[in-house]
Amino acid sequence: MMNIAVSPSTQRNGIGAQLLKYVIEIARESGAQRLEVGTGTFGYQLTFYQRQGFRVERIDKDFFLKNYPEPIIENGIQHKDMLRLALELCGDNYYSRKV
């Protein structure tokens, strides 16, 4: 999954969670065994994915520094590293959550 976004004016209404639930169902129905996302090391995006059952797999050091021409600043802090998170869709680690 590359990006999921909701207009700031409509955030915190469950729209993003519903979009993510839809993506998870499509991935599962297509036979995918896991879904991976990348996000910053802090901020609401990280907790959003963790609430949906995603777990940290690894860190891509300096990802945002190397891949974006302009600094990405959130709450006065520059994003530098990307966390890679994964959600297992089958097997013993399968996570199912009603959103």
Number of C-alpha atoms within 10 A of each C-alpha: 11 7 7 12 11 14 8 7 7 10 11 10 10 12 14 17 19 13 13 19 17 12 15 20 13 12 16 16 11 9 11 14 14 17 16 15 19 22 21 21 18 15 13 12 14 18 13 14 20 15 12 18 16 21 18 17 13 12 16 15 12 12 15 19 16 10 10 10 8 8 13 14 10 12 7 7 11 13 19 19 19 20 20 18 20 19 23 19 20 14 9 7 10 12 13 14 8 7 10
